[in-house]
Amino acid sequence: MKKNILIAAAVLMLAGVTQASPVGLWKTIDDATKKEKSLVRISENGGVLSGRIEKLLDPEAKADGVCDKCSDDRKGQPIVGLNIIRNVKANADDTSVWDGGEILDPNNGKVYRVRLKPVDGGKKLEVRGYIGAPLLGRTQVWQRVE
């Protein structure tokens, strides 16, 4: 009986680990102002994550704004619908982290390397944008919407 309980507990713990994924809809929170900025949907295709802005929440943001500061293929593209996270994959050494891709800050057009880490049972997402090493960057904590 004890053995069955331990196996059931282990299965439930593993199920919780697999559910802590960046895939889903997230409310972005500005790390400086603590204000809600947007809703970003992170999706997975063939083990690769990407993220698009679905909605702007900042009342000062232009609903029909475009990424005029972008310098790549996203230049002039509408902010709503813009792919800001690209090519992120599960880290082979640390299964709680997704990295290897990039994130775009549409406010300044800069592209940074990115590391995504679900925390608080997957209710929050630490999004770290950086140049070079993760120590040289900043982290925002996004909140899961769905």
Secondary structure by P-SEA (a helix, b strand, c coil): caaaaaaaaaaaaaaaaaacccccbbbbbccccccccbbbbbbbcccbbbbbbccccccccccccccccccccccccccccccccccccccccccccccccccccccccbbbbbbbbbccccccccccccccccccbbbbbbbbcc
